[in-house]
Structures are given as C-alpha cells and as structure tokens.
Amino acid sequence: MTTIRHLAALAVAGAGLAAVAACSASAHTDRKPGDTGTTCGTTRTGANVPVSVEVVKGTVNCATAMRVEKGYAAAIKDGKLTGNGGGAPLKVSGWTCQGYPTPEVLRTGKASECRTSSAEVVAVVELSSSSSSPGSSSSPGSSGSSGS
C-alpha cells in the first residue's frame, strides 16, 4: 500500500510541476536567442562598469553581440576613440559603436550602442539598490527631502 501512496504522491507532484512549467512557458514569447529583446550576457565597459548586452533591433547572434561590445570596450581602454571625451563613433568588426552622453546614461541606463544597418545592441548599466552613494537616501527623481 505504501508503494501506491508513493506513486500517487509522485503523480500529484508531477502534475503540479507540469502546471508550473506550462504557466512559465505561456508567460514567455516564442523569442529565439538573439531576437529583439534578448539579453545576451554581461560584460564591462572600457571604464570597467558592469553592463548587460541587449538586442534592441533585429536578430543578432549573442556571441557576436558580446564580441562586438567587448571589442568596443577594449578600444576605449586602448585610447582608440577620437573626439572631445572620446564620444566619436568607432567601427568594431563591421559594427558602428558609440557611447551615450552621461545625462542619457543616467536617464536610461544605456551606456553605449553598436549597430549595423539591420541590427542594434546596447550595453545597459547594471544598477543595484546598493549603488547609491553612502549617506544618500533619496531615490532617482526625488529631491532628497521627505516633503512632510
């Protein structure tokens, strides 16, 4: 009899797991790796800031997206950018990469983009709740006062 109880318990547990898996699968789109909206991985900018590499236009092989973003970061480290502050576009493996101005980085989290005529990937700054400066309790967009 205990064997029947064990089998029944396994069947119930299996049905529960199947239901959870079905719900999880239906919550996602049929997106393929490298499609628009895909996060390909994490790397660091030329200033050693952690970023996520995301496909925002077209379909890009994630290995290519990561290689291009890492190549762009290496070029920054090596001083290969021209322009005041190094903001000029730079060709990396057939892609055109360029950093965003600081106000835009602060507003959107996007540090840079690399694009071709049919695809675009962005490096998005990995912000954490512990990234605020010591002693600062204000949230983005607040004036720092409690307002009471």
Secondary structure, DSSP 8 states (H G I E B T S, - for coil): -HHHHHHHHHHHHHHHHHHHHHHHHHHS----TTSTT-EEEEEE-TT--EEEEEEEES---HHHHHHHHHHHHHHHHTT---SGGG-S-EEETTEEEEE--HHHHHHH-EEEEEE-SS-EEEEEE---GGGS-TT----TT--SS---
